[in-house]
Each structure stands twice: as C-alpha cells, then as structure tokens.
Amino acid sequence: MQNGALNVGEGPAESVIRKMTRLAVEHKAINLSQGFPNEPPNAEMVWGAVTSLIGGDDDGAADIDNITVDEASLRGVLGVSEKEDLTKYTLKDVFGKLRKSEDLLNQYSFPFGRSQLRHAISEYYNKFYGCRPDPDDEITVCLGATEGMSAVLRAVTKAGDGVVVVQPFHEMYVNQVKVFHLQPHFVSLIEDGGGWHLDMAGLESKLALPNTRVLLLNSPHNPTGKVFSERELQSICDLCVQHNVYLVTDEIYEHIIYTSTPHYCVAAWPDMKDNAIIVNSMSKTGSATGWRVGWVIASRDITSKIRAIHDTIAMQAPTPLQRAVQTLLHADKATFAGIKDAYEVKRDVLLKGLLSVGFRASEPEGAYYLFARYGGVPVIGSMGPTEAAIYLTKQVGVACVPGDNFYGVPVEGGAENQYLRFAFCRSLSHLKEAVHRLHTWHDTVKTQ
C-alpha cells in the first residue's frame, strides 16, 4: 500500500481494495472496504441460473419452471410408485432426475454472448433509454465490466496514447491504462459546498492534448457518489466530439441513484453514436458481483475490434449465467426502480454514524460509497490515509480503503490525503454494528 497519490510511472499494482478485504477477514472487521454485498442476488436471476445449470437447453430450463411442488409432480419427476415414501428424497435427488441427457447451457456459447442475451440487452436499452443497439453488431457480452473496459482500451488505443481519467477513480482504470502502456492524463473532481464538481477547464486542456484518445467517465461515480447532470454530460460530450475523443462510460451503478437527477446514457444521444462506448454489467444491479457477466455497446466498427480482443483474453462469460442475467433484464421498470431503496436506508445509517464521530462527507447522490474526510476524527486525523485505514481495521474492527488509492496525482490542498472510502452495500445489521464499533471506540478515546 502507498501513502500519497499513486506513482503513475510504475506498472500495474495489486488491488489495494482487495488487500483491505483480506485485512478485514484477518482481523474480523466489518468489511466496508470492497464494494460487494453480503446479501443474496435477485431471486429471479438466481432461479434462472438454477434452471440453466440443470435444464440442458432453453426448452429444458423452461420445463423446470413449470414443475409444481406437489406429490403427483414429484412422483412423476422421480419415477416412483404411489406407495414409496417421498420424504426420503432430497432436493438433490429431484434435481438429479431433472437433468437432461444432452446439454448446451453449460458449454461454450458464442464468444461475444448468447443471441438471446444480446437481444435482451438491446430491449433493455430501448426500455430505459429509447435506443436499440444492434444485438448482432454492436453488443459484446464480456466477463464483467472490468474485462469489458480492458477490451475497449486495447481495441481503440495503441501504446503511448493518452487516456483522461477522472480522479478520484476506481483503481482498475489506471492499472489497465498501465497494462496497455498508455499515458494517463488526470482531471479532478473537487468537493465544494457539500457536493462534487468536475474541473471543466482542466478536462478541456487534457482532451486537447495531441495523444488523447479516450476519456473514462463513471456515473454514478465511485467513490464520490456524484451523479453527472444532463448539462454536465452535454458539455463533456461536446468536448469529446470537438477533440475526436472516445467517451467510455462505466455505468454499473445506473439504478442506484438517490436524487431526482436520472441516469443519462449518452450513447443514446444522436451526436454521440460514434464517440460513446458503454461498459456495463449485472454485478451491482443484480447484486451478483461474483458472476462476472457484463457487456460493451459500441459502433459496429469498434465492436468488431472489441470482440477480437475479448475472444483472445477471456473468450466468453459463463453460459448458464448469461441466460440467468437475461431473466433480470426482462423485468419491468419497477423492479429496477426499487433497487435503490434499501441502499438509501443504509447510506443514511452509515453517514449519520460517520458524522457523529468526526468524519465529514457530502451526501452521495448515487452508487454505494461514502468518501469521507477524516481530519476531524480523534487519533486517526493526523495519520496518512493508509495508516488510518489500517488502524480502523485492526483497532476498531471497521475496514475501509485509503483515499489516496483513488488519486493518480496530487490535488491542490492535498485532497488525496484527506479521505477514506466506506462501502455501504453490506447488510443493515453489519452497518449498524460498524457504527456501534465506531461509537464505542470514539467514546473510549475521548475519555483518554
């Protein structure tokens, strides 16, 4: 782990976020470092995975959906007489009998994704954003958003090209830039007056550099929780078109927004069709970060390059999980609109808890992170971010991520050394326990 902003001249480094997760496990801390829930994924999506794993093909999976839990149905599945005692059979026995003699859903699919899933993605974007990307030529199903981003960068850049990265950023952006020998150009989000704004003058100067080919943009934003407004996005898009730069948007938190500002998919805007590339996944929307099913949407010419890279470095996302993701994409808008509700409650619990022990943070507009200033917190306020994060993990039992991990270059005023990131995607009981631990520790140190 490092103190201060990343050394951008070095090669890619192991994830600090995942190091903090291992430290949390070692010290039995509440893990608010890595952004994955400890609650189950969407139930329909999980059932879609079950039927895909057992059903053999789409027809077989559909047959399982129609089996009822009654005596006659179970006897038919198991092939037993009316006299035999059904209570000795387990669900494993039933599922074993449901397996087909031929199987397609646990085997290779097209590297760029099952046709059914690509069509479901196309309909999903039409449902939410009024655009219908061509499932045959403009959609690539990939091994999560991380692999999707990697395939995009390799497809549209060459060694030495510049990539504009908005800091604070997710650490994988810069690591991937380094993997492909690209040059990061950093532009900052600044916290001011209870919110975050982008340094637009700095952005324009970086986009105007002769080697700049890509701008990476994440909205809702990790780690600040900023949701970019339509006006902000239009200004960013205008600059990308003006300077002929690809705008690559990471949209994995699109349904986790707490304000009236909606998520805007800029690739749906007519003037951005050739410049915008969408990277997305079901990791956060479906609460299934371990499934690794995502997609990239780009113009036809770019898609052919992305598919070639994707096929080479990952080949495909898991076939049965592709079919499961399909089931969630077909859900109505109300299902997606409800995703934010539980996170909003969790946000408020953790934010109130952090503020009560001396942290300061702007209320996140989206995503599920609190990027909190810790200078006013007893004991840790004078520490560097890494030292403070390790102290909280080991001594308090609450794990977070040092804020300098999200910066590539220093910021005026030293903002890169003032933050810790907390993820509030864990269960409400875990968040309440984390707040309790912070309060207990805070009350103890105040009396010393």
C-alpha positions in Angstrom: 0.0 0.0 0.0 1.1 3.5 -0.6 0.9 6.9 1.0 0.1 9.8 -1.2 -1.1 9.6 -4.8 -0.2 6.6 -7.0 3.2 6.5 -8.7 1.9 6.6 -12.3 5.3 5.8 -13.7 5.2 2.3 -12.2 3.5 -0.7 -13.7 0.1 -2.0 -12.5 -0.2 -2.8 -8.8 -2.2 -5.4 -6.9 -5.6 -4.1 -5.8 -5.4 -2.1 -2.5 -9.2 -2.6 -2.1 -8.8 -6.3 -2.2 -5.8 -6.1 0.2 -8.1 -4.3 2.7 -10.7 -7.1 2.3 -8.1 -9.7 3.3 -7.0 -7.5 6.2 -10.7 -7.2 7.3 -11.0 -11.0 7.2 -7.8 -11.5 9.2 -8.9 -9.1 11.9 -12.6 -10.0 11.9 -13.5 -6.4 10.9 -16.8 -5.3 9.4 -15.8 -5.2 5.7 -16.8 -1.8 4.3 -13.7 -1.7 2.0 -14.6 -3.7 -1.1 -17.9 -2.9 -2.9 -19.7 -6.2 -2.8 -22.9 -7.0 -0.8 -23.3 -9.8 1.7 -27.0 -10.3 0.8 -28.3 -12.6 -1.9 -28.7 -11.6 -5.6 -32.1 -11.0 -7.3 -34.2 -14.1 -6.7 -35.5 -14.4 -10.3 -32.0 -14.2 -11.6 -30.7 -16.9 -9.3 -33.6 -19.2 -10.3 -32.6 -18.5 -13.9 -29.1 -19.8 -13.1 -30.5 -22.9 -11.4 -32.8 -23.8 -14.3 -29.9 -23.1 -16.8 -27.5 -25.3 -14.9 -29.9 -28.2 -14.8 -32.1 -27.8 -17.8 -29.6 -28.6 -20.5 -31.1 -26.2 -23.1 -33.7 -23.4 -23.2 -36.6 -25.8 -23.5 -35.4 -27.9 -20.7 -34.9 -24.9 -18.4 -38.5 -23.7 -19.3 -39.8 -27.2 -18.3 -38.3 -26.8 -14.8 -40.2 -23.6 -14.4 -43.5 -25.4 -14.8 -42.9 -28.2 -12.3 -45.1 -27.8 -9.2 -44.2 -28.9 -5.7 -46.9 -31.5 -5.1 -46.9 -35.2 -4.7 -48.1 -36.2 -8.2 -45.5 -33.9 -9.8 -42.6 -35.1 -7.6 -43.6 -38.8 -8.2 -43.5 -38.1 -11.9 -40.1 -36.5 -11.8 -38.6 -39.2 -9.6 -40.4 -42.1 -11.4 -41.5 -43.8 -8.2 -44.7 -45.6 -7.2 -47.6 -44.2 -5.1 -46.5 -46.5 -2.2 -43.0 -45.2 -2.0 -42.2 -42.7 0.8 -41.2 -39.3 -0.8 -39.7 -37.9 2.4 -36.5 -39.9 1.9 -35.7 -38.0 -1.3 -33.7 -34.8 -1.2 -33.8 -31.8 -3.5 -30.6 -33.1 -4.9 -32.4 -36.3 -5.9 -35.1 -34.3 -7.6 -32.7 -32.0 -9.4 -30.6 -35.1 -10.5 -33.7 -36.5 -12.2 -34.4 -33.2 -13.9 -31.1 -33.1 -15.7 -31.3 -33.8 -19.4 -29.2 -36.3 -21.2 -28.0 -33.6 -23.6 -26.6 -30.2 -22.6 -25.9 -26.9 -24.2 -26.2 -24.4 -21.4 -23.1 -25.5 -19.6 -21.0 -25.4 -22.7 -19.4 -22.8 -24.9 -21.6 -20.1 -26.3 -20.7 -17.5 -28.9 -17.7 -15.7 -27.5 -19.5 -12.3 -27.8 -22.6 -13.7 -26.0 -25.7 -15.7 -26.5 -28.0 -14.3 -29.1 -30.9 -14.3 -26.6 -28.9 -12.2 -24.1 -27.7 -9.7 -26.7 -31.3 -9.2 -27.8 -32.4 -8.8 -24.1 -29.7 -6.1 -23.7 -30.9 -4.3 -26.8 -34.5 -4.3 -25.5 -33.3 -3.2 -22.0 -31.7 -0.1 -23.5 -34.8 0.6 -25.5 -36.9 0.3 -22.4 -34.8 2.7 -20.3 -33.1 5.0 -22.8 -35.0 4.8 -26.1 -32.2 3.4 -28.1 -31.9 -0.1 -29.6 -28.3 -1.1 -30.2 -27.9 -3.8 -32.8 -27.6 -7.1 -31.0 -25.7 -8.7 -33.9 -23.1 -6.0 -34.5 -23.0 -3.5 -31.6 -23.2 -5.6 -28.3 -20.4 -7.7 -26.8 -21.1 -9.8 -23.7 -18.0 -10.0 -21.6 -16.5 -11.3 -18.4 -17.8 -8.4 -16.2 -17.2 -4.7 -16.7 -13.5 -4.9 -15.8 -12.8 -7.2 -18.7 -15.1 -5.1 -20.9 -13.1 -2.0 -20.1 -9.9 -3.8 -20.8 -11.1 -5.0 -24.2 -12.3 -1.5 -25.1 -9.0 0.2 -24.2 -7.0 -2.4 -26.2 -9.3 -2.0 -29.1 -9.3 1.8 -29.5 -5.8 2.7 -28.4 -2.2 1.9 -29.1 0.8 2.2 -26.8 1.6 5.8 -26.0 -1.9 7.1 -26.5 -3.4 9.3 -23.7 -6.4 8.3 -21.6 -8.1 11.0 -19.5 -9.0 9.6 -16.1 -11.3 11.5 -13.7 -9.9 11.4 -10.1 -10.8 10.1 -7.6 -11.1 6.9 -9.7 -11.5 3.2 -9.3 -8.0 1.7 -9.1 -8.6 -0.6 -12.0 -8.8 2.3 -14.5 -5.2 3.3 -14.0 -4.0 -0.3 -13.7 -5.5 -1.1 -17.1 -4.0 2.0 -18.6 -0.6 0.9 -17.4 -1.1 -2.7 -18.7 -1.5 -1.4 -22.2 1.4 1.1 -21.9 -1.0 4.1 -22.2 -0.4 7.5 -20.7 -2.9 8.7 -18.0 -4.0 12.3 -18.0 -5.7 13.2 -14.7 -8.5 15.7 -14.2 -10.1 16.2 -10.8 -13.5 16.2 -9.2 -13.4 18.8 -6.4 -15.6 18.7 -3.3 -17.0 22.1 -2.7 -20.1 23.3 -0.8 -21.4 19.8 0.0 -21.1 18.3 -3.5 -18.6 17.4 -6.2 -17.9 19.3 -9.4 -15.6 18.5 -12.3 -12.7 20.8 -13.3 -14.0 21.5 -16.8 -11.1 23.8 -17.7 -8.7 21.0 -16.7 -10.8 18.5 -18.7 -10.7 20.6 -21.9 -6.9 21.0 -21.6 -6.4 17.3 -21.2 -8.7 16.4 -24.1 -6.9 18.8 -26.3 -3.5 17.1 -25.8 -2.4 15.6 -29.2 -2.2 12.0 -27.9 -5.5 11.8 -26.1 -7.8 9.1 -27.5 -10.2 8.2 -24.6 -12.0 9.8 -21.6 -13.1 7.3 -18.9 -16.2 8.5 -17.1 -18.1 6.8 -14.3 -21.6 8.0 -13.3 -23.0 7.4 -10.7 -19.4 7.8 -9.6 -17.2 5.6 -7.4 -16.1 6.7 -4.9 -17.8 10.1 -4.5 -21.4 9.2 -5.3 -21.7 12.0 -7.8 -24.3 11.7 -10.5 -23.5 13.8 -13.5 -26.3 16.1 -14.7 -27.6 16.3 -18.2 -25.9 19.7 -18.6 -22.6 18.5 -17.3 -22.7 15.4 -19.6 -23.7 17.5 -22.6 -20.6 19.8 -22.0 -18.4 16.7 -21.7 -19.8 15.1 -24.9 -19.4 18.4 -26.8 -15.7 18.5 -25.8 -15.2 14.8 -26.8 -16.7 15.4 -30.2 -14.7 18.6 -30.7 -11.4 16.8 -29.9 -12.4 13.5 -31.5 -12.0 11.5 -28.3 -13.9 8.3 -27.3 -16.1 8.7 -24.3 -16.1 5.4 -22.5 -18.8 5.3 -19.8 -18.8 2.9 -16.9 -22.5 2.7 -16.0 -22.6 -0.2 -13.4 -24.4 1.9 -10.8 -27.1 3.2 -13.2 -30.0 2.1 -11.0 -28.6 3.3 -7.7 -29.5 7.0 -7.6 -31.0 8.8 -4.6 -31.8 12.2 -6.2 -34.2 13.4 -8.9 -31.4 13.5 -11.4 -31.8 10.4 -13.6 -29.0 8.4 -15.2 -28.3 9.6 -18.7 -27.0 7.1 -21.2 -25.1 9.4 -23.5 -24.6 6.7 -26.2 -28.3 7.1 -26.8 -27.8 10.7 -27.8 -27.7 11.0 -31.7 -24.5 13.1 -31.8 -22.6 10.6 -29.6 -23.2 7.3 -31.5 -19.7 7.2 -33.0 -17.9 8.6 -29.9 -19.6 6.9 -26.9 -18.8 3.4 -25.7 -20.9 1.9 -22.9 -19.4 -0.5 -20.3 -21.9 -2.2 -18.0 -22.7 -5.3 -16.1 -25.2 -7.0 -13.8 -22.7 -7.1 -10.8 -24.3 -4.2 -9.0 -27.8 -4.1 -10.5 -28.3 -7.8 -9.8 -26.3 -7.8 -6.6 -24.1 -10.6 -8.1 -20.6 -9.3 -8.2 -19.1 -12.8 -8.4 -21.0 -13.8 -11.6 -18.8 -11.7 -13.9 -21.4 -11.1 -16.7 -21.2 -7.7 -18.4 -21.3 -6.1 -21.8 -19.9 -3.4 -24.1 -22.0 -1.4 -26.5 -20.2 0.4 -29.3 -20.5 1.2 -33.0 -20.1 -1.7 -35.5 -16.5 -1.0 -36.5 -15.3 -0.7 -32.9 -17.4 -3.7 -31.8 -15.6 -6.0 -34.3 -12.2 -4.9 -32.7 -13.6 -5.3 -29.1 -14.8 -8.8 -29.9 -11.4 -9.8 -31.3 -9.7 -8.7 -28.1 -12.4 -10.2 -25.8 -12.2 -13.5 -27.6 -8.4 -13.6 -27.1 -8.2 -12.6 -23.4 -11.4 -14.1 -21.9 -13.3 -15.9 -24.7 -16.7 -15.7 -23.0 -18.8 -15.1 -19.9 -20.3 -18.3 -18.3 -23.1 -19.6 -20.5 -25.6 -20.5 -17.8 -25.2 -17.2 -16.0 -25.7 -15.4 -19.3 -29.1 -17.0 -19.5 -29.8 -16.0 -15.9 -28.9 -12.4 -16.5 -31.4 -12.5 -19.4 -34.2 -13.1 -16.9 -33.4 -9.9 -14.9 -33.1 -7.7 -18.0 -36.7 -8.7 -18.9 -38.0 -7.4 -15.6 -40.3 -4.4 -15.5 -39.1 -0.9 -14.7 -40.5 -1.1 -11.1 -38.0 -3.9 -10.3 -35.1 -1.7 -11.2 -36.5 1.4 -9.6 -36.7 -0.5 -6.3 -33.0 -1.3 -6.2 -32.0 2.0 -4.6 -34.5 1.8 -1.7 -32.5 -0.4 0.6 -29.2 1.3 -0.2 -30.7 4.7 0.6 -31.6 3.5 4.1 -28.1 2.0 4.5 -26.5 5.2 3.3 -28.3 7.3 5.9 -27.3 4.9 8.7 -23.6 4.9 7.9 -23.5 8.6 7.0 -25.1 9.6 10.3 -22.7 7.2 12.1 -19.6 8.6 10.5 -20.6 12.2 11.0 -21.2 11.6 14.7 -17.6 10.6 15.3 -16.0 13.4 13.4 -16.0 12.4 9.7 -17.2 14.9 7.1 -18.8 13.8 3.8 -21.0 15.1 1.1 -24.2 13.0 0.9 -23.8 10.6 -2.1 -26.2 11.1 -4.9 -25.7 7.6 -6.2 -23.6 4.4 -6.0 -23.0 2.9 -2.6 -19.9 4.5 -1.2 -19.1 7.3 1.3 -15.9 9.2 0.5 -15.3 10.8 3.9 -12.8 13.4 5.2 -11.3 12.1 8.4 -9.1 15.0 9.6 -11.5 15.8 12.4 -11.6 12.2 13.8 -9.7 11.6 17.0 -6.4 9.6 16.8 -6.6 9.0 13.1 -7.0 12.6 12.0 -3.2 13.2 11.9 -2.4 9.9 10.2 -1.9 9.3 6.5 -4.8 7.5 4.7 -3.2 4.1 4.6 -2.2 4.3 8.3 -5.7 5.5 9.2 -7.4 2.7 7.2 -5.2 0.0 8.8 -5.8 1.4 12.3 -9.6 1.4 11.9 -9.5 -2.2 10.5 -7.2 -3.6 13.2 -8.1 -1.5 16.3 -11.8 -0.6 15.7 -12.9 -3.5 13.6 -14.2 -1.4 10.7 -12.4 -1.8 7.3 -12.3 0.9 4.7 -10.0 2.0 1.8 -7.3 4.7 2.0 -8.4 7.7 -0.1 -5.0 8.2 -1.8 -5.7 4.9 -3.6 -8.2 6.8 -5.8 -5.8 9.5 -6.9 -3.1 9.5 -9.6 -1.5 12.9 -9.0 -1.7 15.4 -6.1 -4.5 17.9 -5.9 -4.3 21.5 -4.7 -4.9 21.5 -1.0 -3.8 17.8 -0.6 -7.2 16.3 -1.1 -5.7 13.0 -2.0 -4.5 12.6 1.6 -7.8 13.6 3.3 -10.2 10.8 2.5 -11.2 7.2 3.4 -13.8 5.3 1.4 -16.5 3.2 3.1 -18.9 0.9 1.2 -22.5 0.8 2.5 -23.6 -2.2 0.4 -23.4 -4.6 3.3 -26.4 -5.7 5.3 -28.1 -3.2 7.6 -27.1 -5.3 10.6 -23.5 -5.1 9.6 -23.6 -1.4 9.1 -25.3 -0.9 12.4 -22.6 -3.0 14.1 -19.9 -0.9 12.3 -21.5 2.3 13.6 -21.7 0.7 17.1 -18.0 -0.2 17.0 -17.1 3.4 15.9 -19.1 4.9 18.7 -17.6 2.6 21.3 -14.1 3.4 20.1 -14.8 7.1 19.9 -16.3 7.3 23.4 -13.2 5.4 24.7 -10.6 7.7 23.1 -12.4 10.9 24.1 -12.0 10.0 27.7 -8.3 9.2 27.5 
